[in-house]
């Protein structure tokens, strides 16, 4: 959630004007009685810092349970000491959560202001009703009720200020009274009695009370944190397994790569992601580099060049928590604002196939246990990529002519059917077909040999692909016949392209190797082609009719008329 810069400046200004003056006011109005208690004060401060540094995690929400320590501190040492401790506790917590980074420093004075107002308001209510610090609850129960009121006011003020910050500073539109609110309310009121117990025990046994109460609470916090960590790891493992299954279902290499980038970016705080593949030239080539959602291309990397080269050479994971740790190894791929970097090798059968590099603008963005998760994902990725490549190769072999590398008749027939269905659904305006046949190709084979004839077919296929480009699909129809399918192309436009094809064939000689010559000398050969053109729905109502009419134009209109010409189908 973005915050207006003017609001950020106002938050800093509010802290400067309010907190120092307010703290001085409390010191003068309610002076602390701490003479000779410095050891106990330091012990309470230590407990405050420990509790602040160990927030309890419930339902992925960090709960700052410092109120019970604040209650005991206030009741024993007064409002001034409690305010100072609360300010220190906020600083410890924010440092622990690693959120004091560039652009979010305003959160420090924002939370300091909140805890100051909570402490000041609840303390003023307590003293305003006649409450005093350092009292024995067993001797005067009124102080116990006032202490309970202090706890309720403290909690209420905390919730009021938090809701104000969410709605007016962060502009949040989500309901405040949700599941997180309920969980925090329950845990807060459960821990408030611990503060009373700490205060009462302190009055009885002194500093030992901190051990009797503090150690069990800290131990409970550690248990919660360990439980949360195990739950978090299990959650990541489950996600990794799901992503692995999803990648295994993808049949295209690009789809597998896109899925990995997408899922990793959702799981981790990733700002930049790069997947590099080991090429036949013994280099790492970036197959996908995403920076802010934009794909970037980079020069190849050698072994031991940059972070990627190090990961490749040493076949192990590298984790850097800040820019200063990796800037001397950088090879120029990473942006200037990147901080945390994670590099993982993609290994299959003990061989490095590539490298995955993730980067974040945040320092210490990645946890160590996440290395294991990403390593598992990379293993799934390696298998999925290998399967996708095998599928694409098999599919290409089934759809392509082995000689010319053009689409074969089977693929063309299916494509023509699909395009005609689009035509009938009015998704296409027209559909034009060009059929060409090399003139007297048998004489070429008889004169120069079938190998030379194959060379002419291969070169012609290359020329046709370049000439047609993305305007249509070129396929080998059979023998020395080729077809060009042109969606949304009028007959006049198709005829013009057919004429360009005819001139390209007849005006530029083809280079062949003399297969009958032992010295394999090169020779230039001139050939021509006859071409037929037909367009649907003008000339045909179905796919077979379109082929038949284009073929009729080829043989009747072009071949019989003398060859080396273009003819269009006419029903007349």
Secondary structure as UniProt FT lines:
FT   HELIX           5..29
FT   TURN            35..36
FT   HELIX           38..52
FT   STRAND          56..58
FT   TURN            59..60
FT   STRAND          61..63
FT   HELIX           67..77
FT   HELIX           79..97
FT   TURN            102..103
FT   HELIX           106..128
FT   TURN            129..130
FT   TURN            133..134
FT   TURN            137..139
FT   HELIX           141..164
FT   HELIX           165..169
FT   HELIX           179..205
FT   TURN            206..207
FT   HELIX           208..209
FT   HELIX           210..214
FT   HELIX           215..249
FT   HELIX           253..267
FT   TURN            268..269
FT   STRAND          272..278
FT   TURN            280..281
FT   STRAND          284..291
FT   TURN            292..293
FT   STRAND          294..296
FT   TURN            303..304
FT   HELIX           306..314
FT   STRAND          318..320
FT   HELIX           323..326
FT   TURN            327..329
FT   TURN            336..337
FT   STRAND          340..348
FT   TURN            349..350
FT   STRAND          351..360
FT   TURN            363..364
FT   HELIX           369..399
FT   TURN            402..404
FT   HELIX           409..424
FT   TURN            425..426
FT   STRAND          431..438
FT   TURN            439..440
FT   HELIX           441..448
FT   HELIX           450..468
FT   HELIX           469..471
FT   STRAND          473..478
FT   TURN            479..480
FT   STRAND          481..487
FT   HELIX           491..507
FT   STRAND          510..513
FT   TURN            515..516
FT   TURN            518..519
FT   STRAND          522..525
FT   STRAND          529..536
FT   TURN            537..538
FT   HELIX           543..552
FT   HELIX           553..559
FT   TURN            560..562
FT   STRAND          566..568
//
